Amino acid sequence: MTELKKVSDEELEAELERRKKVKNAPPVPLDQPNFEPLRKMIIEGTRESIENESEDDDFSHYVYEAAMDAVYGKNFWVWRNKQDW
C-alpha cells in the first residue's frame, strides 16, 4: 500500500486507462480461419430464401455470428459479452 502512495494521480489514471484498453482489445484473429461453416450457411440460407421467396429475418445475424466464429473462433463471444458498449 505504501508503494501506491508514491504514484501520482496522473500515473494511476494512465494505468487504469491502459488496463481498460487491454480489456477492450479484440481477441487475436485465428492464424487459420475456418470459413467452411460460414460458406455452408450462406449457400443453404440463399437456397432456402429462393425456395421460400423470402429471407429469414435473422439470416444476416446468423451470418455475422458465423463470420466472427470463422475469423476469431468461439472465444470471441466470451470477449464480446464482457464489453460494456
C-alpha positions in Angstrom: 0.0 0.0 0.0 2.8 2.4 0.8 4.1 1.9 -2.8 0.9 3.2 -4.2 1.3 6.4 -2.2 4.4 7.1 -4.3 2.5 7.0 -7.5 0.9 10.2 -8.8 -2.8 10.5 -9.6 -1.9 11.0 -13.2 0.1 7.8 -13.3 -2.7 5.9 -11.6 -5.2 7.3 -14.1 -2.9 6.4 -17.0 -2.6 2.9 -15.7 -6.3 2.5 -15.4 -6.8 3.7 -18.9 -4.1 1.3 -20.2 -5.9 -1.6 -18.4 -9.2 -0.6 -19.9 -7.7 -0.6 -23.4 -6.2 -4.1 -22.8 -9.5 -5.4 -21.6 -11.4 -3.9 -24.5 -8.8 -5.1 -27.1 -10.3 -7.6 -29.5 -9.1 -11.2 -29.5 -6.4 -12.1 -31.9 -7.7 -13.5 -35.2 -7.1 -17.2 -35.9 -4.0 -18.0 -37.9 -6.0 -20.4 -40.0 -9.7 -19.3 -40.1 -12.3 -21.9 -40.9 -14.8 -20.3 -43.3 -16.5 -23.6 -44.3 -19.4 -23.3 -41.8 -19.9 -19.7 -42.9 -19.8 -20.8 -46.5 -22.3 -23.6 -45.9 -24.7 -21.3 -44.0 -24.7 -18.7 -46.8 -25.3 -21.3 -49.5 -28.0 -23.0 -47.6 -29.6 -19.7 -46.5 -29.6 -18.4 -50.0 -31.1 -21.7 -51.3 -33.9 -21.6 -48.7 -34.6 -17.9 -49.4 -35.1 -18.7 -53.1 -37.3 -21.7 -52.3 -39.4 -19.7 -49.8 -39.3 -16.5 -51.8 -38.3 -14.6 -48.6 -35.3 -14.4 -46.3 -35.4 -15.4 -42.7 -35.3 -12.2 -40.6 -32.4 -13.5 -38.6 -30.3 -14.6 -41.5 -27.9 -11.7 -41.5 -27.4 -12.0 -37.8 -26.5 -15.7 -38.2 -24.1 -14.9 -40.9 -22.4 -12.2 -38.7 -22.1 -14.8 -35.9 -20.6 -17.4 -38.2 -18.2 -14.8 -39.7 -16.9 -13.8 -36.3 -16.5 -17.5 -35.3 -14.6 -18.1 -38.5 -12.2 -15.2 -38.0 -11.8 -15.2 -34.2 -13.0 -18.6 -33.0 -15.7 -19.4 -30.5 -13.9 -17.5 -27.7 -14.8 -14.2 -29.5 -18.2 -14.3 -27.8 -16.6 -14.6 -24.3 -14.7 -11.4 -25.0 -17.7 -9.7 -26.7 -20.1 -10.4 -23.9 -17.7 -8.7 -21.4 -17.8 -5.4 -23.3 -19.9 -2.6 -21.9 -20.8 -0.9 -25.1 
